Amino acid sequence: MTRVIARQDSAPPGFLRLAGHPLRWRLLSELSRTDRQVRELKVLTGERQSLVSYHLGQLRAGGLVSMRRSSADRRDAYYRIDLARCAELLAATGAALHPGLRLVPAPAGTVQVRARVLFLCTGNSARSQMAEALAEHLAGDTITAASAGSHPKSLHPNAVRAMLEYGIDITGRQAKHVSTFAGQRFDYVISLCDRVREVCPEFPGHPEMIHWSIPDPGQAGDSDAETYPAFRAVAADLHTRTGYLLRRLGHAGG
């Protein structure tokens, strides 16, 4: 007679229990494309704001989503998904079911479609310049990246310094006003500053509008020495986000 032994670890992994709820999955899906405010997620899901806020709290507690106050209006907050954490937990979930289901992430530079991407922030002195440089570096000539600002000012030396850690030299790049690109067509327009998101102009061809709510590293202290850790943190965040954006473009073209 065959002896049947029950596994003691048969409960589904925490990621499945957390993300498997229909509303939480919808919230994660929306946030995987762009950072959002609660009221926007309320409209997109058609659910009560209190319910949306509750499930966002659950996702935050599980480490899948984070929140930061808007630099444009402190009464507002932006929610963002931690794609790297989701990838880690998804890989562990597959392996928990069967070792052969371990997920292997796609390499970062596999863009199959030529796309034009415009990065915007206020000064075009740090965040958008860094994002443009990272996109060019990671994707090579498979995309055309550009950057601009609503109130351009000179390139911040810490932006140059932070990019050098990735082997990228942006010395001598000039800040540009967003009007420089008026009338031009882009596939994606990505705002990196909450203030710019509020005043972003329209571009022909209906590009996909994406928002990454990233704080201004130049406001993190009074001197270059004090702000440099913030520039490094922004560079790391942009490197991760840009890498996932390029993987998304690769999927769209395959």
Buried (B, 14 or more C-beta within 10 A) or exposed (E): EEEEEEEEEEEEBEBBEBBEBEBBEBBBEBBEBBBBBBEBBBEBBEBEEEEBBEBBEBBBEBBBBBBBBBBBEEEBBBBBBBBEBBBBBBBBBBBBEEEEEEEEEBEBBBBEEEBBBBBBBBBBBBBBBBBBBBBBBBBEEBBBBBBBBBBBEEBBBBBBBBBEEBEBEBEEBEBBEBEEBEEEEBBBBBBBBBBBBEBBEEBEEEBEBBBBBBBBBBEBEEEEEEBBBBBBBBBEBBBBBBBBBBBBBBEEEE
